[in-house]
Amino acid sequence: MNNSILKIKLKRVDPVKYAIIATLTYLAIMLLIFVPIMLIASAVGATQDLAGGFAMLGGGIFAIIFILIIYGVIIFIVTLLAALLLNFILKKTGGLPMEFENTEVDVTQIGQDFLKEKY
């Protein structure tokens, strides 16, 4: 038997905490992708016939804020429902077996650079 493998079973996740983490992660990705696209579209749109419509809506800044809020709410609700469904499935199936490798790292040592210490 290999003593360096830790076997545990996932029985439940906190749906609200999971939804918050997923929402913040997705919104961070959206900021990196969506904001530059909206700013470029806003700049291009200002040179077209639709410039009055963009100006009336506050241009790209309004769209960025509005869409990120809407996306955030939708992502939170969908992820919350997914976590609740996951908990239901985990309960019915007896949990999700997981294996972790024991790296002999204490929790207080997380974040330290072990390569420098070993070599």
Buried (B, 14 or more C-beta within 10 A) or exposed (E): EEEEEEEEEEEEBEBEEBBBEBBEEBBEEBEEEBBEEBBEBBEEBBEEEEEEEBEEEEBBEBBBEEBBEEBBEEBBEBBBEBBBEBBEEBEEEEEEEEEEEEEEEEEEEEEEEEEEEEE
